[in-house]
Amino acid sequence: MVKFKSTSEVMKIIKNKDQIRNFGVIAHVDHGKTTMSDSLLAYSGIIAPSAAGKALAMDFDKEEQQRGITIYQANVTLLFSQKGTEYVINMIDTPGHVDFSGRVIRSLRAIDGAVVVCDAVEGIMTQTETVTRMALEERVKPVLFINKVDRLIKELRLTPEKMQAQLAEVVSNFNQLIDTYAEPEYKEKWKVSIQDASVTFGSAKDRWAINIDLMKERGITFKDVIDAYENEKVDDLVEKAPLADAVLGMVVKHHPAPHEAVTYRIPQIWKGDLESDVGKALLACDDTGPTIMMIVNMVLDPAAGPVAIGRLFSGTIKDGQTINIIDAKREGRVQSVNFFMGNQREQVGELGAGNIPALLGLTEARAGNTLSSVKDIPMFEGVKYVSEPVVQVAIEPKHPKDLPKLVEVLKQLTIEDPNLIVKIDEESGETIVAGMGVLHLDVATHRIQDAKVEIVTSEPLINYRETVKSACEPIMAKSPNRHNKIFMKVEPLEPEIANMLRTGEISDMKDKKIVSDLLKGAGWDTDTIKRVMRFDSRGNVLINGTKGVQFVQESTDSINSGFDEVMKEGPLCKEQMRDCKFIFTHFVPHEDTAHRGLSQLGPASRRACMGALLTAGTAVLEPTLAIEVRVPTDLVGNVATVLSGKRGKVLDMAQKGASSIVTGEIPASETFTLSEEMRGQTAGRATWNTSFKAWTEVPKSMLTAAVADIRKRKGLAPDPPRAEEFIDKE
């Protein structure tokens, strides 16, 4: 079998859709995804076989190699032959750490199958559950690779019977996940089983793997595996059962080819008309149809500029083609079409539907955009992120002369990672970078220093949100010239609707009929739906409740601008508002247009919203994290002490072998010193991970101090404003 594949060979095979597979590797952090991907690369001749398992070639970034974790998703195309048929397999290796889960979700959009890697000793962990759930939501079919089987032999010294029991338990736990999260029609179809070889066992570090098919074909049993370790004959085992044969064999057998997968994935990710020409081309994965592609990832190449990587769902993409970027309403020109071999780009000239091309020359494109050769087609569904940015740091250049360079670097970072949010605080002039967690920000600040910009960073700070607690009667505010009056009241918005606003299911951009059906389902009547003036993506809404008043229509934009300002910066501590439903009840405008422009109505609307919020009473919300701690059973009490000392609570304890798993929740603001205290209490024997859970109200006893703290940091007066400052009397 030829190990080195020339680009022309790959191009020949790609013409036949049955011989393409697109899959991704997903797992909990440190369960061995990248090590497994390495063995697959060695197999197809990209790394020297002796270095596999140590090279971590997929972690081609300097940061990743130093930290020993995967931060970015890497793509690579492999060649695999089974029973005389050659297959081209596109593989994406994804990060496992929860701070980078946004990257995992985007990668899932491009693939049709996932290999879930799981540690034989630790079993199914939180992040395994999160990524499997995301995969099932995207209708990506999972298969299971149980890694680190050598630990069962070397560390736990299990007999073959015990070992099989332990592995069978991992499989049944994984099937429970599928039972919980899969859609009804896939619950049974997608369960994995040892009998049909959708489960593979092995050790990525030692580069061997077996499944039922291989065991029958090559006559290997579990006993042989144990013998190999006891008599130090692991090399013979690797020759008999190389990891790539088992894993890629499983991918070819169980993962669908692109034209089979799109038939059930497109209805889930594209909400256009499936009977239209475009819809039919997408469902058929048709090379001759219109070119339609979704970008899942942007990489900046120092020499070539931004590279857009995504899944081509229909049509053929060629060098020099002009294409519409639907989201940005712009045209772009493709300079060259490539695909990735590890960190090497190969130029191919053109690629057909069902592949994962990398395009040069689209400087305006961003991750999540839809590209199409036909104008005005519906966009692909937005990617739903599990958590939102909750931690932020303020950064400034050490030498003022570096400021333009810093701005440039930050611009590049936000292109590569849409989950990183950069904003400039107007009052203090600081540049604020917000991310998913401390690690996420740490990596971002290192990237800036790599670009030779020296920066000074503040301590990590937590993002807060504000919300309204109860309803109020309408209050009135006047414009600066005292000639216009705006009456406004506010009440909490239904959580269901607020969530739809935040995921983007409801927005001003969406089709009106779809939006009104969703709102009717949530219990709104037709009249209210017609009167919506503004949907705010933070989860707020403004409704026109005026009856028979003149000039409302032409003043809408000015009134919305005041509402937007308050939603960006709430009254208590200028943090974003969420879950508010404002009703604009009455309007007394001035007859003359000159006296009711934006400069008059904007401030009036802002004052009315502020006054209504302060009258109704507002609360400050802080992010709460779910935490899972794995610790020896005798130290469970100490973990509970640490959590309760930090305003956290223990929700559940479960025994797993010699250790216990404690699940609980803890406010994000308390996690900065968590590692020191946890290590102190458990002598360093606890491992834990946290993930964003929900926004919860800051307790009354701490509210005043918290608000004063945030206001001081933002350079505002220590006391929040009173309602009287915004409400005008007749």
LOBAZA-327152 format. One record per residue (C-alpha): residue in one letter; x, z, y. Coordinates in steps of 0.1 Angstrom, whole numbers, always signed. Example, Ala and Ser with C-alpha at 12.3 -4.5 7.8 and 13.67 -1.06 7.14 Angstrom:
A;+123;+78;-45
S;+137;+71;-11
% end
This chain:
M;+0;+0;+0
V;+14;-10;+34
K;+19;+20;+56
F;+25;+2;+89
K;-4;-17;+103
S;+0;-44;+127
T;-26;-48;+154
S;-36;-83;+141
E;-45;-68;+106
V;-67;-41;+122
M;-84;-68;+143
K;-93;-88;+112
I;-109;-58;+94
I;-128;-47;+126
K;-149;-79;+124
N;-168;-64;+95
K;-188;-34;+106
D;-191;-20;+70
Q;-154;-13;+71
I;-154;+8;+103
R;-158;+46;+105
N;-158;+67;+136
F;-152;+104;+130
G;-140;+135;+148
V;-123;+167;+137
I;-141;+199;+149
A;-135;+236;+142
H;-129;+271;+154
V;-96;+277;+173
D;-66;+279;+150
H;-84;+268;+118
G;-60;+239;+114
K;-76;+208;+129
T;-45;+193;+145
T;-23;+201;+114
M;-48;+182;+93
S;-49;+153;+117
D;-11;+152;+114
S;-11;+147;+77
L;-36;+118;+82
L;-12;+102;+107
A;+18;+106;+84
Y;-2;+88;+57
S;-8;+57;+79
G;+28;+56;+90
I;+27;+70;+125
I;+48;+102;+120
A;+75;+106;+94
P;+59;+123;+64
S;+85;+151;+64
A;+75;+161;+99
A;+37;+162;+92
G;+21;+196;+96
K;+49;+206;+121
A;+49;+177;+145
L;+14;+184;+159
A;+15;+148;+171
M;-21;+150;+184
D;-10;+177;+208
F;+10;+153;+228
D;+8;+173;+260
K;+36;+198;+268
E;+11;+226;+276
E;-5;+222;+242
Q;+28;+223;+223
Q;+39;+255;+241
R;+6;+273;+235
G;+2;+259;+200
I;-35;+250;+207
T;-53;+218;+214
I;-66;+214;+249
Y;-74;+177;+253
Q;-91;+154;+228
A;-68;+127;+213
N;-79;+94;+197
V;-61;+74;+170
T;-70;+45;+148
L;-60;+47;+111
L;-60;+22;+82
F;-72;+33;+48
S;-77;+14;+16
Q;-100;+26;-12
K;-106;+6;-44
G;-91;-25;-28
T;-113;-24;+4
E;-95;-17;+36
Y;-112;+5;+62
V;-104;+10;+99
I;-110;+46;+108
N;-112;+59;+144
M;-104;+96;+146
I;-107;+120;+175
D;-90;+155;+173
T;-108;+180;+195
P;-100;+214;+209
G;-114;+245;+192
H;-110;+271;+220
V;-143;+279;+236
D;-130;+272;+272
F;-127;+236;+263
S;-160;+231;+245
G;-170;+206;+272
R;-144;+182;+259
V;-157;+186;+223
I;-193;+178;+233
R;-182;+146;+251
S;-161;+135;+221
L;-191;+139;+198
R;-210;+112;+217
A;-184;+86;+206
I;-184;+94;+168
D;-209;+91;+139
G;-195;+118;+116
A;-176;+150;+119
V;-151;+167;+96
V;-156;+205;+101
V;-124;+223;+93
C;-129;+259;+82
D;-104;+286;+72
A;-108;+297;+36
V;-101;+333;+44
E;-120;+337;+77
G;-149;+316;+67
I;-175;+303;+93
M;-167;+317;+128
T;-186;+316;+161
Q;-170;+285;+174
T;-175;+267;+140
E;-211;+275;+145
T;-212;+263;+181
V;-195;+230;+174
T;-216;+223;+143
R;-247;+229;+163
M;-236;+205;+190
A;-228;+179;+163
L;-262;+182;+148
E;-279;+179;+182
E;-260;+146;+188
R;-270;+135;+152
V;-234;+134;+140
K;-232;+139;+102
P;-210;+168;+92
V;-187;+171;+61
L;-167;+202;+53
F;-129;+206;+48
I;-119;+241;+37
N;-84;+246;+49
K;-57;+272;+41
V;-66;+276;+5
D;-30;+285;-1
R;-38;+318;+17
L;-63;+327;-11
I;-35;+324;-36
K;-5;+337;-17
E;-21;+365;+4
L;-52;+376;-15
R;-39;+366;-50
L;-73;+356;-63
T;-80;+344;-99
P;-94;+308;-102
E;-129;+323;-108
K;-127;+346;-77
M;-113;+318;-57
Q;-142;+294;-66
A;-167;+321;-57
Q;-151;+327;-23
L;-151;+289;-16
A;-187;+285;-28
E;-197;+313;-4
V;-181;+294;+26
V;-201;+263;+15
S;-234;+281;+13
N;-228;+297;+47
F;-221;+263;+62
N;-253;+249;+46
Q;-272;+278;+62
L;-260;+265;+96
I;-273;+231;+88
D;-306;+246;+77
T;-308;+265;+110
Y;-298;+238;+135
A;-305;+203;+119
E;-337;+184;+127
P;-363;+187;+99
E;-356;+152;+84
Y;-319;+158;+81
K;-320;+194;+68
E;-318;+184;+31
K;-301;+150;+35
W;-271;+164;+54
K;-263;+196;+34
V;-228;+195;+19
S;-221;+201;-17
I;-191;+203;-40
Q;-207;+181;-65
D;-210;+150;-44
A;-176;+155;-28
S;-188;+162;+7
V;-167;+193;+5
T;-129;+191;+2
F;-104;+219;-4
G;-68;+219;+6
S;-40;+231;+28
A;-31;+210;+58
K;+2;+227;+63
D;+13;+219;+27
R;-4;+185;+29
W;-25;+185;-2
A;-63;+184;-7
I;-87;+179;-36
N;-124;+172;-40
I;-146;+165;-71
D;-139;+127;-70
L;-102;+131;-69
M;-102;+158;-95
K;-120;+135;-119
E;-100;+105;-111
R;-65;+122;-113
G;-73;+151;-137
I;-65;+180;-114
T;-81;+215;-117
F;-79;+247;-96
K;-57;+260;-123
D;-31;+233;-115
V;-32;+243;-79
I;-25;+279;-86
D;+3;+269;-110
A;+19;+247;-84
Y;+22;+277;-61
E;+33;+302;-87
N;+60;+278;-101
E;+69;+264;-66
K;+59;+229;-75
V;+39;+223;-44
D;+57;+189;-38
D;+44;+176;-71
L;+9;+186;-61
V;+12;+168;-28
E;+22;+136;-47
K;-7;+139;-70
A;-33;+148;-44
P;-22;+138;-9
L;-45;+152;+18
A;-53;+118;+33
D;-68;+104;+1
A;-92;+133;-2
V;-102;+136;+34
L;-104;+99;+43
G;-121;+92;+10
M;-147;+117;+19
V;-151;+102;+53
V;-156;+67;+39
K;-180;+79;+13
H;-202;+101;+34
H;-200;+91;+70
P;-221;+61;+81
A;-207;+28;+94
P;-214;+23;+131
H;-243;-2;+126
E;-260;+23;+102
A;-255;+53;+124
V;-269;+37;+156
T;-303;+32;+140
Y;-310;+70;+142
R;-286;+80;+170
I;-297;+56;+197
P;-333;+70;+200
Q;-317;+105;+205
I;-291;+95;+232
W;-308;+66;+250
K;-343;+70;+263
G;-350;+34;+273
D;-375;+10;+257
L;-363;+3;+222
E;-385;-28;+219
S;-367;-45;+249
D;-338;-69;+243
V;-313;-43;+254
G;-329;-17;+230
K;-328;-42;+201
A;-292;-50;+207
L;-283;-13;+208
L;-301;-6;+175
A;-285;-36;+158
C;-250;-28;+171
D;-249;-65;+180
D;-216;-81;+190
T;-234;-110;+208
G;-258;-87;+228
P;-252;-74;+263
T;-221;-52;+267
I;-231;-16;+268
M;-207;+13;+266
M;-206;+50;+273
I;-174;+66;+286
V;-167;+99;+270
N;-132;+106;+283
M;-109;+97;+312
V;-71;+99;+308
L;-47;+94;+336
D;-17;+72;+326
P;+12;+77;+350
A;+20;+40;+349
A;-14;+23;+345
G;-38;+47;+364
P;-71;+59;+349
V;-79;+49;+313
A;-116;+50;+304
I;-122;+58;+267
G;-157;+55;+252
R;-179;+41;+225
L;-190;+5;+227
F;-227;+5;+215
S;-234;-32;+218
G;-218;-65;+228
T;-181;-74;+230
I;-158;-62;+258
K;-130;-86;+269
D;-100;-85;+293
G;-110;-96;+328
Q;-147;-89;+323
T;-168;-77;+353
I;-190;-48;+344
N;-216;-26;+361
I;-210;+11;+363
I;-247;+21;+362
D;-243;+57;+374
A;-221;+48;+404
K;-242;+17;+412
R;-209;-3;+415
E;-191;-31;+398
G;-157;-27;+381
R;-133;-52;+365
V;-117;-45;+332
Q;-80;-53;+334
S;-73;-49;+298
V;-90;-37;+265
N;-69;-14;+243
F;-72;+10;+215
F;-52;+42;+209
M;-27;+49;+182
G;-20;+85;+189
N;-5;+85;+224
Q;+4;+48;+222
R;-19;+22;+237
E;-22;-11;+219
Q;-35;-40;+239
V;-60;-61;+219
G;-78;-85;+244
E;-113;-78;+231
L;-133;-54;+208
G;-167;-57;+193
A;-196;-31;+191
G;-191;+1;+171
N;-155;+6;+182
I;-139;+31;+206
P;-121;+10;+232
A;-98;+23;+260
L;-102;+3;+292
L;-78;-1;+321
G;-87;-10;+356
L;-120;+9;+360
T;-109;+33;+388
E;-145;+42;+398
A;-157;+53;+363
R;-161;+89;+352
A;-167;+106;+319
G;-203;+104;+310
N;-210;+71;+328
T;-228;+41;+313
L;-212;+7;+316
S;-233;-24;+311
S;-231;-62;+317
V;-268;-61;+326
K;-278;-44;+358
D;-305;-16;+360
I;-306;-5;+324
P;-316;+31;+316
M;-285;+54;+314
F;-275;+72;+283
E;-287;+108;+281
G;-264;+132;+300
V;-241;+154;+280
K;-255;+189;+277
Y;-227;+215;+282
V;-231;+249;+265
S;-217;+270;+293
E;-211;+266;+330
P;-181;+275;+351
V;-180;+312;+356
V;-144;+321;+366
Q;-127;+308;+397
V;-93;+312;+415
A;-83;+304;+450
I;-52;+283;+453
E;-31;+272;+483
P;+3;+253;+485
K;+33;+275;+490
H;+46;+251;+517
P;+19;+236;+540
K;+37;+202;+538
D;+25;+199;+502
L;-12;+200;+511
P;-18;+162;+508
K;-1;+162;+474
L;-22;+191;+462
V;-54;+173;+472
E;-42;+143;+452
V;-34;+163;+421
L;-67;+181;+422
K;-85;+148;+425
Q;-68;+136;+393
L;-76;+168;+375
T;-113;+165;+382
I;-113;+129;+370
E;-99;+140;+337
D;-120;+171;+333
P;-156;+171;+348
N;-160;+207;+338
L;-134;+218;+364
I;-150;+222;+398
V;-130;+221;+430
K;-146;+232;+463
I;-132;+241;+497
D;-146;+273;+513
E;-154;+263;+549
E;-150;+297;+564
S;-117;+309;+549
G;-103;+274;+543
E;-93;+282;+508
T;-94;+257;+480
I;-114;+272;+451
V;-111;+260;+415
A;-138;+271;+391
G;-136;+267;+353
M;-150;+279;+320
G;-127;+308;+314
V;-93;+323;+323
L;-74;+300;+298
H;-91;+269;+313
L;-79;+278;+348
D;-45;+288;+335
V;-40;+253;+321
A;-53;+237;+353
T;-28;+256;+375
H;+0;+247;+351
R;-9;+210;+354
I;-6;+214;+392
Q;+28;+230;+389
D;+39;+202;+366
A;+32;+177;+394
K;+59;+195;+414
V;+35;+212;+438
E;+43;+249;+442
I;+11;+269;+446
V;+0;+305;+452
T;-31;+315;+432
S;-53;+345;+437
E;-65;+368;+409
P;-93;+352;+388
L;-127;+359;+403
I;-161;+357;+388
N;-189;+334;+401
Y;-222;+351;+408
R;-256;+337;+413
E;-286;+349;+433
T;-323;+347;+424
V;-357;+359;+437
K;-374;+389;+420
S;-410;+388;+431
A;-434;+367;+453
C;-441;+371;+490
E;-468;+361;+515
P;-461;+331;+537
I;-437;+340;+566
M;-431;+319;+598
A;-399;+306;+614
K;-395;+286;+646
S;-370;+258;+654
P;-342;+265;+680
N;-363;+249;+708
R;-393;+272;+698
H;-417;+241;+695
N;-420;+237;+657
K;-432;+264;+633
I;-426;+263;+596
F;-445;+286;+572
M;-429;+293;+538
K;-434;+315;+507
V;-414;+319;+476
E;-419;+331;+440
P;-399;+331;+407
L;-399;+297;+390
E;-409;+294;+353
P;-376;+297;+332
E;-386;+267;+311
I;-388;+244;+341
A;-356;+259;+357
N;-338;+251;+325
M;-350;+215;+324
L;-338;+211;+360
R;-303;+224;+351
T;-299;+202;+320
G;-310;+172;+341
E;-342;+164;+321
I;-361;+167;+354
S;-346;+154;+386
D;-354;+132;+416
M;-336;+104;+399
K;-357;+104;+367
D;-388;+83;+360
K;-418;+99;+377
K;-441;+96;+347
I;-416;+113;+323
V;-411;+141;+348
S;-448;+147;+353
D;-455;+148;+315
L;-427;+175;+311
L;-442;+195;+340
K;-477;+192;+326
G;-464;+205;+293
A;-450;+235;+311
G;-484;+243;+326
W;-484;+227;+361
D;-515;+208;+373
T;-514;+172;+385
D;-519;+182;+422
T;-488;+205;+423
I;-467;+179;+405
K;-476;+152;+431
R;-466;+176;+459
V;-430;+183;+449
M;-407;+177;+478
R;-374;+184;+462
F;-360;+192;+427
D;-327;+211;+430
S;-304;+208;+400
R;-294;+245;+402
G;-330;+252;+390
N;-350;+255;+422
V;-379;+235;+435
L;-397;+230;+469
I;-434;+222;+469
N;-455;+209;+498
G;-485;+232;+501
T;-497;+220;+535
K;-533;+207;+539
G;-541;+180;+565
V;-511;+184;+587
Q;-495;+155;+606
F;-459;+143;+605
V;-451;+161;+572
Q;-441;+129;+555
E;-415;+119;+581
S;-401;+154;+584
T;-396;+159;+546
D;-359;+150;+547
S;-351;+175;+575
I;-370;+203;+558
N;-353;+195;+525
S;-319;+197;+541
G;-326;+233;+552
F;-338;+242;+517
D;-306;+227;+502
E;-284;+247;+524
V;-300;+280;+513
M;-299;+269;+476
K;-261;+264;+480
E;-255;+297;+498
G;-281;+324;+492
P;-288;+353;+517
L;-271;+382;+500
C;-236;+369;+494
K;-236;+332;+499
E;-237;+324;+461
Q;-258;+297;+446
M;-295;+304;+441
R;-314;+298;+408
D;-350;+300;+395
C;-368;+299;+429
K;-400;+281;+436
F;-406;+277;+473
I;-440;+267;+487
F;-441;+251;+522
T;-476;+263;+532
H;-481;+252;+568
F;-464;+232;+596
V;-470;+231;+633
P;-448;+203;+647
H;-442;+191;+683
E;-460;+159;+692
D;-428;+142;+705
T;-404;+128;+679
A;-374;+137;+700
H;-383;+174;+697
R;-387;+175;+659
G;-355;+158;+646
L;-331;+171;+620
S;-313;+193;+645
Q;-346;+212;+651
L;-363;+212;+617
G;-332;+218;+595
P;-324;+252;+610
A;-361;+261;+611
S;-365;+253;+574
R;-333;+272;+566
R;-345;+303;+585
A;-379;+301;+568
C;-363;+300;+533
M;-340;+329;+541
G;-368;+350;+555
A;-390;+343;+525
L;-362;+353;+501
L;-354;+385;+519
T;-390;+395;+522
A;-397;+388;+485
G;-365;+407;+474
T;-335;+391;+458
A;-311;+401;+430
V;-275;+392;+422
L;-268;+378;+387
E;-235;+380;+369
P;-224;+360;+339
T;-226;+379;+306
L;-204;+368;+277
A;-212;+371;+240
I;-182;+386;+222
E;-173;+386;+185
V;-146;+411;+174
R;-130;+410;+139
V;-114;+443;+131
P;-105;+465;+101
T;-136;+486;+92
D;-121;+519;+101
L;-116;+508;+137
V;-152;+497;+144
G;-158;+529;+164
N;-129;+522;+187
V;-142;+487;+194
A;-176;+501;+203
T;-159;+526;+227
V;-141;+498;+244
L;-172;+477;+248
S;-194;+505;+261
G;-167;+516;+285
K;-170;+482;+301
R;-208;+481;+305
G;-210;+461;+272
K;-232;+467;+242
V;-228;+463;+205
L;-256;+441;+190
D;-247;+438;+154
M;-221;+448;+128
A;-214;+430;+96
Q;-190;+436;+68
K;-168;+407;+56
G;-142;+417;+30
A;-118;+443;+43
S;-128;+437;+79
S;-159;+441;+100
I;-173;+417;+125
V;-188;+433;+156
T;-210;+411;+178
G;-220;+423;+213
E;-221;+413;+249
I;-200;+422;+279
P;-201;+413;+316
A;-175;+386;+325
S;-163;+407;+354
E;-151;+434;+329
T;-131;+411;+307
F;-99;+408;+327
T;-83;+440;+313
L;-101;+437;+280
S;-70;+426;+260
E;-49;+455;+271
E;-76;+481;+263
M;-86;+465;+230
R;-50;+463;+219
G;-44;+499;+229
Q;-75;+511;+210
T;-70;+491;+178
A;-31;+490;+177
G;-34;+452;+181
R;-54;+447;+149
A;-85;+432;+165
T;-90;+395;+172
W;-119;+385;+193
N;-134;+356;+212
T;-160;+353;+240
S;-184;+326;+250
F;-208;+323;+279
K;-242;+338;+270
A;-265;+342;+299
W;-269;+353;+336
T;-280;+389;+339
E;-289;+411;+368
V;-262;+433;+383
P;-273;+469;+378
K;-289;+486;+409
S;-262;+513;+409
M;-235;+487;+414
L;-254;+462;+436
T;-244;+474;+470
A;-207;+477;+461
A;-207;+443;+444
V;-224;+426;+474
A;-201;+442;+499
D;-171;+432;+478
I;-181;+395;+476
R;-189;+394;+513
K;-156;+409;+523
R;-138;+384;+501
K;-156;+356;+519
G;-149;+370;+553
L;-185;+379;+561
A;-199;+410;+577
P;-201;+437;+550
D;-239;+442;+553
P;-263;+415;+541
P;-288;+402;+567
R;-323;+417;+571
A;-355;+397;+568
E;-364;+404;+605
E;-334;+383;+616
F;-351;+351;+603
I;-388;+357;+608
D;-404;+349;+641
K;-436;+364;+655
E;-462;+342;+670
% end
